Amino acid sequence: MPLSQALRIPDSMVEDGELDERIVTLVRNGNVLKDYVEAELCEDQVDI
């Protein structure tokens, strides 16, 4: 699954009130997402 598609999941959860937007922002703006992408995803999955 491409990264852009995977990131839409928490976006929709925020819209539905199931997930706190601050948590999503923290993960995206911090090193958590960057570190995960570098360690776990194949190049063809990184489309953003």
N, C-alpha and C positions, 0 to 999 in steps of 0.2 A: 504494500500500500504506500503510495507517495506521501511524503511528509505533509504536504498541503492538505490532503484529504484527511489524514489522521488528526490534524489540528482543528478541523471543523467539528470534530466530535465534542471536545470541551467547549467550543464556542456555542454549540446548540444546547449543551447542558447549562451553561451560564444563562442563556436566553430563557430556558425553562425553569430557572430558579433552583436547579439541582446542584450547582457548583458555584462557589464564591469566585467572583471575577478577580479578586485580589490574588487568589492562589494561581489562577491561570496566568495573570500578568507577571507574578513573581517567577514562575517557571520559565516563561518565554523570555523575560528580560534578564534573568540571571544566567549563570553558567550551567544550570541544570539541563536545560534543553540542548545547549551546545555540546556539553560533555556526552550526553546520551547519543546524540546524532553521530558524533565522531566515533564513539565506541561501538555502537550497535547497528547502525544502518548501512546498507550497501549504497554505493554511489548513485545508482539509478533510482533510489528511493528519495534522495535529497533533491527536491525540485523547487525549493525556495531559498 
